Amino acid sequence: MLEPEYNFPFLAMKDGDSFVIPTNSPEIIRNIILREAKRFGVKVKLSCRVEEGILCVRCWMLERYGRKDT
């Protein structure tokens, strides 16, 4: 069985933006998101939760590494 392909919107996100991924395996999704966030150079906060009766992982982008706001 092939693993699904995930496309995360980190490049289009601003600080404080979030996205959600419905899942039955939150720990696996959490690890994938953390790996990709590191690859894109972003700091994220993750929360495993139930939204509208569906188990999911919500990801908030906190900041990009090395970015200097002026």
PQR file of N, CA, C, O and H, with PARSE charges and radii, in Angstrom:
ATOM      1  N   MET A   1       0.836  -1.172   0.000 -0.4000 1.5000
ATOM      2  CA  MET A   1       0.000   0.000   0.000 -0.0000 2.0000
ATOM      3  C   MET A   1       0.889   1.245   0.000  0.5500 1.7000
ATOM      4  O   MET A   1       1.832   1.335   0.786 -0.5500 1.4000
ATOM      5  N   LEU A   2       0.592   2.191  -0.869 -0.4000 1.5000
ATOM      6  CA  LEU A   2       1.365   3.417  -0.948 -0.0000 2.0000
ATOM      7  C   LEU A   2       0.946   4.396   0.130  0.5500 1.7000
ATOM      8  O   LEU A   2      -0.227   4.490   0.489 -0.5500 1.4000
ATOM      9  H   LEU A   2      -0.174   2.118  -1.507  0.4000 1.0000
ATOM     10  N   GLU A   3       1.934   5.126   0.641 -0.4000 1.5000
ATOM     11  CA  GLU A   3       1.645   6.171   1.612 -0.0000 2.0000
ATOM     12  C   GLU A   3       1.019   7.361   0.888  0.5500 1.7000
ATOM     13  O   GLU A   3       1.376   7.634  -0.258 -0.5500 1.4000
ATOM     14  H   GLU A   3       2.887   5.050   0.349  0.4000 1.0000
ATOM     15  N   PRO A   4       0.105   8.066   1.524 -0.5600 1.5000
ATOM     16  CA  PRO A   4      -0.458   9.265   0.883  0.2800 2.0000
ATOM     17  C   PRO A   4       0.596  10.355   0.764  0.5500 1.7000
ATOM     18  O   PRO A   4       1.552  10.393   1.539 -0.5500 1.4000
ATOM     19  N   GLU A   5       0.417  11.239  -0.209 -0.4000 1.5000
ATOM     20  CA  GLU A   5       1.316  12.367  -0.384 -0.0000 2.0000
ATOM     21  C   GLU A   5       0.687  13.579   0.280  0.5500 1.7000
ATOM     22  O   GLU A   5      -0.479  13.892   0.036 -0.5500 1.4000
ATOM     23  H   GLU A   5      -0.359  11.207  -0.839  0.4000 1.0000
ATOM     24  N   TYR A   6       1.455  14.260   1.116 -0.4000 1.5000
ATOM     25  CA  TYR A   6       0.961  15.436   1.821 -0.0000 2.0000
ATOM     26  C   TYR A   6       1.618  16.678   1.243  0.5500 1.7000
ATOM     27  O   TYR A   6       2.822  16.688   0.984 -0.5500 1.4000
ATOM     28  H   TYR A   6       2.402  14.007   1.314  0.4000 1.0000
ATOM     29  N   ASN A   7       0.830  17.721   1.044 -0.4000 1.5000
ATOM     30  CA  ASN A   7       1.335  19.015   0.616 -0.0000 2.0000
ATOM     31  C   ASN A   7       0.959  20.028   1.685  0.5500 1.7000
ATOM     32  O   ASN A   7      -0.220  20.303   1.906 -0.5500 1.4000
ATOM     33  H   ASN A   7      -0.148  17.713   1.255  0.4000 1.0000
ATOM     34  N   PHE A   8       1.965  20.577   2.344 -0.4000 1.5000
ATOM     35  CA  PHE A   8       1.716  21.524   3.422 -0.0000 2.0000
ATOM     36  C   PHE A   8       1.872  22.948   2.901  0.5500 1.7000
ATOM     37  O   PHE A   8       2.762  23.216   2.095 -0.5500 1.4000
ATOM     38  H   PHE A   8       2.923  20.354   2.165  0.4000 1.0000
ATOM     39  N   PRO A   9       1.011  23.866   3.354 -0.5600 1.5000
ATOM     40  CA  PRO A   9       0.994  25.229   2.810  0.2800 2.0000
ATOM     41  C   PRO A   9       1.965  26.194   3.493  0.5500 1.7000
ATOM     42  O   PRO A   9       1.680  27.389   3.565 -0.5500 1.4000
ATOM     43  N   PHE A  10       3.104  25.708   3.997 -0.4000 1.5000
ATOM     44  CA  PHE A  10       4.005  26.561   4.768 -0.0000 2.0000
ATOM     45  C   PHE A  10       4.445  27.812   4.006  0.5500 1.7000
ATOM     46  O   PHE A  10       4.554  28.879   4.611 -0.5500 1.4000
ATOM     47  H   PHE A  10       3.335  24.736   3.938  0.4000 1.0000
ATOM     48  N   LEU A  11       4.695  27.717   2.725 -0.4000 1.5000
ATOM     49  CA  LEU A  11       5.174  28.874   1.961 -0.0000 2.0000
ATOM     50  C   LEU A  11       4.114  29.964   1.848  0.5500 1.7000
ATOM     51  O   LEU A  11       4.454  31.141   1.737 -0.5500 1.4000
ATOM     52  H   LEU A  11       4.606  26.850   2.234  0.4000 1.0000
ATOM     53  N   ALA A  12       2.848  29.596   1.873 -0.4000 1.5000
ATOM     54  CA  ALA A  12       1.758  30.568   1.737 -0.0000 2.0000
ATOM     55  C   ALA A  12       1.252  31.070   3.094  0.5500 1.7000
ATOM     56  O   ALA A  12       0.389  31.946   3.148 -0.5500 1.4000
ATOM     57  H   ALA A  12       2.572  28.639   1.962  0.4000 1.0000
ATOM     58  N   MET A  13       1.781  30.524   4.176 -0.4000 1.5000
ATOM     59  CA  MET A  13       1.267  30.854   5.507 -0.0000 2.0000
ATOM     60  C   MET A  13       1.982  32.046   6.122  0.5500 1.7000
ATOM     61  O   MET A  13       3.154  32.303   5.846 -0.5500 1.4000
ATOM     62  H   MET A  13       2.482  29.812   4.133  0.4000 1.0000
ATOM     63  N   LYS A  14       1.240  32.776   6.973 -0.4000 1.5000
ATOM     64  CA  LYS A  14       1.796  33.842   7.792 -0.0000 2.0000
ATOM     65  C   LYS A  14       1.775  33.352   9.241  0.5500 1.7000
ATOM     66  O   LYS A  14       1.092  32.385   9.579 -0.5500 1.4000
ATOM     67  H   LYS A  14       0.288  32.567   7.197  0.4000 1.0000
ATOM     68  N   ASP A  15       2.537  34.041  10.082 -0.4000 1.5000
ATOM     69  CA  ASP A  15       2.545  33.696  11.499 -0.0000 2.0000
ATOM     70  C   ASP A  15       1.122  33.693  12.040  0.5500 1.7000
ATOM     71  O   ASP A  15       0.365  34.638  11.818 -0.5500 1.4000
ATOM     72  H   ASP A  15       3.092  34.826   9.808  0.4000 1.0000
ATOM     73  N   GLY A  16       0.761  32.629  12.748 -0.4000 1.5000
ATOM     74  CA  GLY A  16      -0.568  32.506  13.337 -0.0000 2.0000
ATOM     75  C   GLY A  16      -1.565  31.744  12.478  0.5500 1.7000
ATOM     76  O   GLY A  16      -2.606  31.319  12.979 -0.5500 1.4000
ATOM     77  H   GLY A  16       1.376  31.861  12.928  0.4000 1.0000
ATOM     78  N   ASP A  17      -1.267  31.560  11.184 -0.4000 1.5000
ATOM     79  CA  ASP A  17      -2.146  30.772  10.318 -0.0000 2.0000
ATOM     80  C   ASP A  17      -2.095  29.307  10.743  0.5500 1.7000
ATOM     81  O   ASP A  17      -1.111  28.854  11.328 -0.5500 1.4000
ATOM     82  H   ASP A  17      -0.422  31.906  10.777  0.4000 1.0000
ATOM     83  N   SER A  18      -3.169  28.571  10.441 -0.4000 1.5000
ATOM     84  CA  SER A  18      -3.189  27.153  10.788 -0.0000 2.0000
ATOM     85  C   SER A  18      -3.874  26.342   9.705  0.5500 1.7000
ATOM     86  O   SER A  18      -4.591  26.870   8.854 -0.5500 1.4000
ATOM     87  H   SER A  18      -3.968  28.938   9.965  0.4000 1.0000
ATOM     88  N   PHE A  19      -3.629  25.040   9.766 -0.4000 1.5000
ATOM     89  CA  PHE A  19      -4.342  24.092   8.923 -0.0000 2.0000
ATOM     90  C   PHE A  19      -4.630  22.853   9.752  0.5500 1.7000
ATOM     91  O   PHE A  19      -4.027  22.648  10.806 -0.5500 1.4000
ATOM     92  H   PHE A  19      -3.047  24.611  10.457  0.4000 1.0000
ATOM     93  N   VAL A  20      -5.552  22.029   9.275 -0.4000 1.5000
ATOM     94  CA  VAL A  20      -5.940  20.832  10.007 -0.0000 2.0000
ATOM     95  C   VAL A  20      -5.895  19.630   9.071  0.5500 1.7000
ATOM     96  O   VAL A  20      -6.225  19.732   7.890 -0.5500 1.4000
ATOM     97  H   VAL A  20      -6.041  22.196   8.419  0.4000 1.0000
ATOM     98  N   ILE A  21      -5.475  18.477   9.626 -0.4000 1.5000
ATOM     99  CA  ILE A  21      -5.452  17.234   8.866 -0.0000 2.0000
ATOM    100  C   ILE A  21      -6.234  16.187   9.652  0.5500 1.7000
ATOM    101  O   ILE A  21      -5.819  15.804  10.746 -0.5500 1.4000
ATOM    102  H   ILE A  21      -5.207  18.394  10.586  0.4000 1.0000
ATOM    103  N   PRO A  22      -7.360  15.716   9.112 -0.5600 1.5000
ATOM    104  CA  PRO A  22      -8.099  14.629   9.763  0.2800 2.0000
ATOM    105  C   PRO A  22      -7.266  13.341   9.691  0.5500 1.7000
ATOM    106  O   PRO A  22      -6.629  13.069   8.673 -0.5500 1.4000
ATOM    107  N   THR A  23      -7.273  12.561  10.762 -0.4000 1.5000
ATOM    108  CA  THR A  23      -6.442  11.357  10.786 -0.0000 2.0000
ATOM    109  C   THR A  23      -6.914  10.379  11.857  0.5500 1.7000
ATOM    110  O   THR A  23      -7.528  10.765  12.852 -0.5500 1.4000
ATOM    111  H   THR A  23      -7.791  12.783  11.589  0.4000 1.0000
ATOM    112  N   ASN A  24      -6.614   9.126  11.632 -0.4000 1.5000
ATOM    113  CA  ASN A  24      -6.791   8.106  12.663 -0.0000 2.0000
ATOM    114  C   ASN A  24      -5.461   7.776  13.326  0.5500 1.7000
ATOM    115  O   ASN A  24      -5.408   6.990  14.272 -0.5500 1.4000
ATOM    116  H   ASN A  24      -6.115   8.813  10.825  0.4000 1.0000
ATOM    117  N   SER A  25      -4.369   8.389  12.818 -0.4000 1.5000
ATOM    118  CA  SER A  25      -3.019   8.150  13.341 -0.0000 2.0000
ATOM    119  C   SER A  25      -2.340   9.493  13.640  0.5500 1.7000
ATOM    120  O   SER A  25      -1.421   9.890  12.923 -0.5500 1.4000
ATOM    121  H   SER A  25      -4.412   9.028  12.049  0.4000 1.0000
ATOM    122  N   PRO A  26      -2.779  10.191  14.686 -0.5600 1.5000
ATOM    123  CA  PRO A  26      -2.244  11.532  14.938  0.2800 2.0000
ATOM    124  C   PRO A  26      -0.736  11.569  15.181  0.5500 1.7000
ATOM    125  O   PRO A  26      -0.087  12.540  14.793 -0.5500 1.4000
ATOM    126  N   GLU A  27      -0.169  10.561  15.800 -0.4000 1.5000
ATOM    127  CA  GLU A  27       1.272  10.581  16.072 -0.0000 2.0000
ATOM    128  C   GLU A  27       2.077  10.502  14.777  0.5500 1.7000
ATOM    129  O   GLU A  27       3.118  11.148  14.656 -0.5500 1.4000
ATOM    130  H   GLU A  27      -0.696   9.772  16.115  0.4000 1.0000
ATOM    131  N   ILE A  28       1.610   9.725  13.819 -0.4000 1.5000
ATOM    132  CA  ILE A  28       2.294   9.636  12.524 -0.0000 2.0000
ATOM    133  C   ILE A  28       2.218  10.975  11.799  0.5500 1.7000
ATOM    134  O   ILE A  28       3.227  11.458  11.284 -0.5500 1.4000
ATOM    135  H   ILE A  28       0.765   9.200  13.917  0.4000 1.0000
ATOM    136  N   ILE A  29       1.033  11.576  11.754 -0.4000 1.5000
ATOM    137  CA  ILE A  29       0.853  12.875  11.089 -0.0000 2.0000
ATOM    138  C   ILE A  29       1.688  13.935  11.791  0.5500 1.7000
ATOM    139  O   ILE A  29       2.314  14.771  11.139 -0.5500 1.4000
ATOM    140  H   ILE A  29       0.214  11.183  12.172  0.4000 1.0000
ATOM    141  N   ARG A  30       1.698  13.903  13.103 -0.4000 1.5000
ATOM    142  CA  ARG A  30       2.493  14.867  13.876 -0.0000 2.0000
ATOM    143  C   ARG A  30       3.960  14.796  13.473  0.5500 1.7000
ATOM    144  O   ARG A  30       4.588  15.830  13.242 -0.5500 1.4000
ATOM    145  H   ARG A  30       1.189  13.224  13.632  0.4000 1.0000
ATOM    146  N   ASN A  31       4.505  13.602  13.385 -0.4000 1.5000
ATOM    147  CA  ASN A  31       5.911  13.434  13.015 -0.0000 2.0000
ATOM    148  C   ASN A  31       6.181  13.911  11.589  0.5500 1.7000
ATOM    149  O   ASN A  31       7.222  14.513  11.324 -0.5500 1.4000
ATOM    150  H   ASN A  31       3.995  12.763  13.572  0.4000 1.0000
ATOM    151  N   ILE A  32       5.260  13.648  10.680 -0.4000 1.5000
ATOM    152  CA  ILE A  32       5.418  14.102   9.292 -0.0000 2.0000
ATOM    153  C   ILE A  32       5.417  15.626   9.237  0.5500 1.7000
ATOM    154  O   ILE A  32       6.254  16.222   8.558 -0.5500 1.4000
ATOM    155  H   ILE A  32       4.415  13.159  10.896  0.4000 1.0000
ATOM    156  N   ILE A  33       4.491  16.255   9.940 -0.4000 1.5000
ATOM    157  CA  ILE A  33       4.421  17.719   9.938 -0.0000 2.0000
ATOM    158  C   ILE A  33       5.701  18.318  10.531  0.5500 1.7000
ATOM    159  O   ILE A  33       6.245  19.274   9.979 -0.5500 1.4000
ATOM    160  H   ILE A  33       3.811  15.771  10.491  0.4000 1.0000
ATOM    161  N   LEU A  34       6.178  17.773  11.635 -0.4000 1.5000
ATOM    162  CA  LEU A  34       7.403  18.290  12.250 -0.0000 2.0000
ATOM    163  C   LEU A  34       8.602  18.167  11.307  0.5500 1.7000
ATOM    164  O   LEU A  34       9.420  19.082  11.216 -0.5500 1.4000
ATOM    165  H   LEU A  34       5.735  16.997  12.083  0.4000 1.0000
ATOM    166  N   ARG A  35       8.701  17.049  10.617 -0.4000 1.5000
ATOM    167  CA  ARG A  35       9.798  16.848   9.659 -0.0000 2.0000
ATOM    168  C   ARG A  35       9.734  17.878   8.532  0.5500 1.7000
ATOM    169  O   ARG A  35      10.747  18.473   8.165 -0.5500 1.4000
ATOM    170  H   ARG A  35       8.036  16.306  10.690  0.4000 1.0000
ATOM    171  N   GLU A  36       8.539  18.081   7.989 -0.4000 1.5000
ATOM    172  CA  GLU A  36       8.390  19.026   6.872 -0.0000 2.0000
ATOM    173  C   GLU A  36       8.568  20.476   7.337  0.5500 1.7000
ATOM    174  O   GLU A  36       9.121  21.293   6.602 -0.5500 1.4000
ATOM    175  H   GLU A  36       7.715  17.598   8.288  0.4000 1.0000
ATOM    176  N   ALA A  37       8.109  20.798   8.535 -0.4000 1.5000
ATOM    177  CA  ALA A  37       8.301  22.150   9.065 -0.0000 2.0000
ATOM    178  C   ALA A  37       9.793  22.456   9.193  0.5500 1.7000
ATOM    179  O   ALA A  37      10.239  23.554   8.861 -0.5500 1.4000
ATOM    180  H   ALA A  37       7.660  20.134   9.132  0.4000 1.0000
ATOM    181  N   LYS A  38      10.540  21.499   9.663 -0.4000 1.5000
ATOM    182  CA  LYS A  38      11.995  21.678   9.775 -0.0000 2.0000
ATOM    183  C   LYS A  38      12.604  21.890   8.394  0.5500 1.7000
ATOM    184  O   LYS A  38      13.474  22.743   8.218 -0.5500 1.4000
ATOM    185  H   LYS A  38      10.177  20.606   9.933  0.4000 1.0000
ATOM    186  N   ARG A  39      12.149  21.117   7.421 -0.4000 1.5000
ATOM    187  CA  ARG A  39      12.670  21.228   6.057 -0.0000 2.0000
ATOM    188  C   ARG A  39      12.373  22.610   5.464  0.5500 1.7000
ATOM    189  O   ARG A  39      13.194  23.156   4.727 -0.5500 1.4000
ATOM    190  H   ARG A  39      11.443  20.424   7.564  0.4000 1.0000
ATOM    191  N   PHE A  40      11.205  23.177   5.782 -0.4000 1.5000
ATOM    192  CA  PHE A  40      10.815  24.495   5.279 -0.0000 2.0000
ATOM    193  C   PHE A  40      11.316  25.636   6.160  0.5500 1.7000
ATOM    194  O   PHE A  40      11.150  26.805   5.814 -0.5500 1.4000
ATOM    195  H   PHE A  40      10.538  22.734   6.381  0.4000 1.0000
ATOM    196  N   GLY A  41      11.928  25.303   7.294 -0.4000 1.5000
ATOM    197  CA  GLY A  41      12.464  26.328   8.181 -0.0000 2.0000
ATOM    198  C   GLY A  41      11.407  27.109   8.935  0.5500 1.7000
ATOM    199  O   GLY A  41      11.530  28.321   9.109 -0.5500 1.4000
ATOM    200  H   GLY A  41      12.064  24.352   7.575  0.4000 1.0000
ATOM    201  N   VAL A  42      10.366  26.417   9.384 -0.4000 1.5000
ATOM    202  CA  VAL A  42       9.318  27.090  10.153 -0.0000 2.0000
ATOM    203  C   VAL A  42       9.143  26.432  11.518  0.5500 1.7000
ATOM    204  O   VAL A  42       9.338  25.227  11.678 -0.5500 1.4000
ATOM    205  H   VAL A  42      10.266  25.433   9.242  0.4000 1.0000
ATOM    206  N   LYS A  43       8.774  27.250  12.491 -0.4000 1.5000
ATOM    207  CA  LYS A  43       8.463  26.757  13.826 -0.0000 2.0000
ATOM    208  C   LYS A  43       6.953  26.607  13.905  0.5500 1.7000
ATOM    209  O   LYS A  43       6.219  27.521  13.529 -0.5500 1.4000
ATOM    210  H   LYS A  43       8.616  28.229  12.361  0.4000 1.0000
ATOM    211  N   VAL A  44       6.480  25.461  14.390 -0.4000 1.5000
ATOM    212  CA  VAL A  44       5.047  25.189  14.438 -0.0000 2.0000
ATOM    213  C   VAL A  44       4.625  24.744  15.832  0.5500 1.7000
ATOM    214  O   VAL A  44       5.442  24.319  16.648 -0.5500 1.4000
ATOM    215  H   VAL A  44       7.076  24.718  14.695  0.4000 1.0000
ATOM    216  N   LYS A  45       3.332  24.854  16.075 -0.4000 1.5000
ATOM    217  CA  LYS A  45       2.700  24.292  17.276 -0.0000 2.0000
ATOM    218  C   LYS A  45       1.652  23.315  16.784  0.5500 1.7000
ATOM    219  O   LYS A  45       0.881  23.632  15.878 -0.5500 1.4000
ATOM    220  H   LYS A  45       2.668  25.199  15.411  0.4000 1.0000
ATOM    221  N   LEU A  46       1.618  22.127  17.375 -0.4000 1.5000
ATOM    222  CA  LEU A  46       0.681  21.085  16.960 -0.0000 2.0000
ATOM    223  C   LEU A  46      -0.248  20.711  18.106  0.5500 1.7000
ATOM    224  O   LEU A  46       0.129  20.750  19.277 -0.5500 1.4000
ATOM    225  H   LEU A  46       2.244  21.869  18.111  0.4000 1.0000
ATOM    226  N   SER A  47      -1.466  20.350  17.740 -0.4000 1.5000
ATOM    227  CA  SER A  47      -2.440  19.909  18.735 -0.0000 2.0000
ATOM    228  C   SER A  47      -3.281  18.790  18.146  0.5500 1.7000
ATOM    229  O   SER A  47      -3.886  18.943  17.085 -0.5500 1.4000
ATOM    230  H   SER A  47      -1.772  20.319  16.788  0.4000 1.0000
ATOM    231  N   CYS A  48      -3.314  17.649  18.855 -0.4000 1.5000
ATOM    232  CA  CYS A  48      -4.211  16.560  18.487 -0.0000 2.0000
ATOM    233  C   CYS A  48      -5.538  16.875  19.162  0.5500 1.7000
ATOM    234  O   CYS A  48      -5.587  17.093  20.373 -0.5500 1.4000
ATOM    235  H   CYS A  48      -2.823  17.525  19.717  0.4000 1.0000
ATOM    236  N   ARG A  49      -6.617  16.899  18.379 -0.4000 1.5000
ATOM    237  CA  ARG A  49      -7.905  17.327  18.912 -0.0000 2.0000
ATOM    238  C   ARG A  49      -9.054  16.706  18.144  0.5500 1.7000
ATOM    239  O   ARG A  49      -8.854  16.056  17.118 -0.5500 1.4000
ATOM    240  H   ARG A  49      -6.577  16.722  17.396  0.4000 1.0000
ATOM    241  N   VAL A  50     -10.235  16.908  18.640 -0.4000 1.5000
ATOM    242  CA  VAL A  50     -11.453  16.501  17.946 -0.0000 2.0000
ATOM    243  C   VAL A  50     -12.167  17.783  17.534  0.5500 1.7000
ATOM    244  O   VAL A  50     -12.549  18.588  18.384 -0.5500 1.4000
ATOM    245  H   VAL A  50     -10.397  17.436  19.474  0.4000 1.0000
ATOM    246  N   GLU A  51     -12.345  17.969  16.231 -0.4000 1.5000
ATOM    247  CA  GLU A  51     -13.050  19.137  15.709 -0.0000 2.0000
ATOM    248  C   GLU A  51     -14.247  18.651  14.908  0.5500 1.7000
ATOM    249  O   GLU A  51     -14.108  17.850  13.984 -0.5500 1.4000
ATOM    250  H   GLU A  51     -12.035  17.315  15.541  0.4000 1.0000
ATOM    251  N   GLU A  52     -15.408  19.139  15.269 -0.4000 1.5000
ATOM    252  CA  GLU A  52     -16.661  18.738  14.619 -0.0000 2.0000
ATOM    253  C   GLU A  52     -16.813  17.215  14.586  0.5500 1.7000
ATOM    254  O   GLU A  52     -17.291  16.644  13.606 -0.5500 1.4000
ATOM    255  H   GLU A  52     -15.521  19.790  16.019  0.4000 1.0000
ATOM    256  N   GLY A  53     -16.393  16.570  15.689 -0.4000 1.5000
ATOM    257  CA  GLY A  53     -16.528  15.133  15.835 -0.0000 2.0000
ATOM    258  C   GLY A  53     -15.492  14.305  15.093  0.5500 1.7000
ATOM    259  O   GLY A  53     -15.619  13.083  15.012 -0.5500 1.4000
ATOM    260  H   GLY A  53     -16.005  17.034  16.486  0.4000 1.0000
ATOM    261  N   ILE A  54     -14.454  14.963  14.543 -0.4000 1.5000
ATOM    262  CA  ILE A  54     -13.440  14.254  13.750 -0.0000 2.0000
ATOM    263  C   ILE A  54     -12.081  14.405  14.422  0.5500 1.7000
ATOM    264  O   ILE A  54     -11.666  15.520  14.740 -0.5500 1.4000
ATOM    265  H   ILE A  54     -14.351  15.956  14.609  0.4000 1.0000
ATOM    266  N   LEU A  55     -11.382  13.288  14.640 -0.4000 1.5000
ATOM    267  CA  LEU A  55     -10.035  13.305  15.186 -0.0000 2.0000
ATOM    268  C   LEU A  55      -9.096  13.918  14.153  0.5500 1.7000
ATOM    269  O   LEU A  55      -9.104  13.530  12.985 -0.5500 1.4000
ATOM    270  H   LEU A  55     -11.719  12.383  14.381  0.4000 1.0000
ATOM    271  N   CYS A  56      -8.282  14.883  14.597 -0.4000 1.5000
ATOM    272  CA  CYS A  56      -7.393  15.550  13.648 -0.0000 2.0000
ATOM    273  C   CYS A  56      -6.174  16.116  14.364  0.5500 1.7000
ATOM    274  O   CYS A  56      -6.086  16.113  15.592 -0.5500 1.4000
ATOM    275  H   CYS A  56      -8.275  15.199  15.546  0.4000 1.0000
ATOM    276  N   VAL A  57      -5.240  16.600  13.555 -0.4000 1.5000
ATOM    277  CA  VAL A  57      -4.078  17.330  14.055 -0.0000 2.0000
ATOM    278  C   VAL A  57      -4.166  18.732  13.463  0.5500 1.7000
ATOM    279  O   VAL A  57      -4.249  18.890  12.245 -0.5500 1.4000
ATOM    280  H   VAL A  57      -5.312  16.602  12.558  0.4000 1.0000
ATOM    281  N   ARG A  58      -4.147  19.752  14.324 -0.4000 1.5000
ATOM    282  CA  ARG A  58      -4.117  21.145  13.859 -0.0000 2.0000
ATOM    283  C   ARG A  58      -2.697  21.658  14.026  0.5500 1.7000
ATOM    284  O   ARG A  58      -2.040  21.397  15.034 -0.5500 1.4000
ATOM    285  H   ARG A  58      -4.079  19.624  15.314  0.4000 1.0000
ATOM    286  N   CYS A  59      -2.232  22.396  13.014 -0.4000 1.5000
ATOM    287  CA  CYS A  59      -0.876  22.933  13.000 -0.0000 2.0000
ATOM    288  C   CYS A  59      -0.940  24.442  12.825  0.5500 1.7000
ATOM    289  O   CYS A  59      -1.535  24.939  11.869 -0.5500 1.4000
ATOM    290  H   CYS A  59      -2.765  22.607  12.195  0.4000 1.0000
ATOM    291  N   TRP A  60      -0.325  25.168  13.753 -0.4000 1.5000
ATOM    292  CA  TRP A  60      -0.200  26.614  13.650 -0.0000 2.0000
ATOM    293  C   TRP A  60       1.243  26.950  13.292  0.5500 1.7000
ATOM    294  O   TRP A  60       2.170  26.375  13.862 -0.5500 1.4000
ATOM    295  H   TRP A  60       0.158  24.764  14.530  0.4000 1.0000
ATOM    296  N   MET A  61       1.440  27.871  12.359 -0.4000 1.5000
ATOM    297  CA  MET A  61       2.788  28.337  12.069 -0.0000 2.0000
ATOM    298  C   MET A  61       3.097  29.486  13.015  0.5500 1.7000
ATOM    299  O   MET A  61       2.360  30.470  13.075 -0.5500 1.4000
ATOM    300  H   MET A  61       0.687  28.338  11.897  0.4000 1.0000
ATOM    301  N   LEU A  62       4.195  29.353  13.755 -0.4000 1.5000
ATOM    302  CA  LEU A  62       4.568  30.380  14.720 -0.0000 2.0000
ATOM    303  C   LEU A  62       5.538  31.396  14.119  0.5500 1.7000
ATOM    304  O   LEU A  62       5.373  32.601  14.309 -0.5500 1.4000
ATOM    305  H   LEU A  62       4.794  28.554  13.707  0.4000 1.0000
ATOM    306  N   GLU A  63       6.550  30.911  13.394 -0.4000 1.5000
ATOM    307  CA  GLU A  63       7.519  31.814  12.781 -0.0000 2.0000
ATOM    308  C   GLU A  63       8.413  31.054  11.812  0.5500 1.7000
ATOM    309  O   GLU A  63       8.497  29.826  11.842 -0.5500 1.4000
ATOM    310  H   GLU A  63       6.684  29.932  13.239  0.4000 1.0000
ATOM    311  N   ARG A  64       9.079  31.822  10.951 -0.4000 1.5000
ATOM    312  CA  ARG A  64      10.110  31.266  10.070 -0.0000 2.0000
ATOM    313  C   ARG A  64      11.450  31.500  10.741  0.5500 1.7000
ATOM    314  O   ARG A  64      11.683  32.566  11.311 -0.5500 1.4000
ATOM    315  H   ARG A  64       9.011  32.819  10.927  0.4000 1.0000
ATOM    316  N   TYR A  65      12.342  30.504  10.677 -0.4000 1.5000
ATOM    317  CA  TYR A  65      13.665  30.641  11.279 -0.0000 2.0000
ATOM    318  C   TYR A  65      14.453  31.709  10.547  0.5500 1.7000
ATOM    319  O   TYR A  65      14.445  31.772   9.318 -0.5500 1.4000
ATOM    320  H   TYR A  65      12.153  29.638  10.214  0.4000 1.0000
ATOM    321  N   GLY A  66      15.136  32.547  11.314 -0.4000 1.5000
ATOM    322  CA  GLY A  66      16.038  33.519  10.731 -0.0000 2.0000
ATOM    323  C   GLY A  66      15.376  34.723  10.091  0.5500 1.7000
ATOM    324  O   GLY A  66      16.074  35.567   9.530 -0.5500 1.4000
ATOM    325  H   GLY A  66      15.143  32.496  12.312  0.4000 1.0000
ATOM    326  N   ARG A  67      14.056  34.838  10.151 -0.4000 1.5000
ATOM    327  CA  ARG A  67      13.380  35.962   9.529 -0.0000 2.0000
ATOM    328  C   ARG A  67      13.481  37.172  10.450  0.5500 1.7000
ATOM    329  O   ARG A  67      13.301  37.073  11.663 -0.5500 1.4000
ATOM    330  H   ARG A  67      13.489  34.152  10.606  0.4000 1.0000
ATOM    331  N   LYS A  68      13.772  38.306   9.840 -0.4000 1.5000
ATOM    332  CA  LYS A  68      13.819  39.546  10.595 -0.0000 2.0000
ATOM    333  C   LYS A  68      12.743  40.462  10.075  0.5500 1.7000
ATOM    334  O   LYS A  68      12.810  40.902   8.928 -0.5500 1.4000
ATOM    335  H   LYS A  68      13.918  38.386   8.855  0.4000 1.0000
ATOM    336  N   ASP A  69      11.742  40.763  10.898 -0.4000 1.5000
ATOM    337  CA  ASP A  69      10.684  41.697  10.513 -0.0000 2.0000
ATOM    338  C   ASP A  69      11.178  43.120  10.724  0.5500 1.7000
ATOM    339  O   ASP A  69      11.864  43.411  11.705 -0.5500 1.4000
ATOM    340  H   ASP A  69      11.688  40.405  11.830  0.4000 1.0000
ATOM    341  N   THR A  70      10.825  44.005   9.795 -0.4000 1.5000
ATOM    342  CA  THR A  70      11.246  45.413   9.941 -0.0000 2.0000
ATOM    343  C   THR A  70      10.043  46.304  10.089  0.5500 1.7000
ATOM    344  O   THR A  70      10.187  47.519  10.223 -0.5500 1.4000
ATOM    345  H   THR A  70      10.268  43.769   8.998  0.4000 1.0000
TER
END
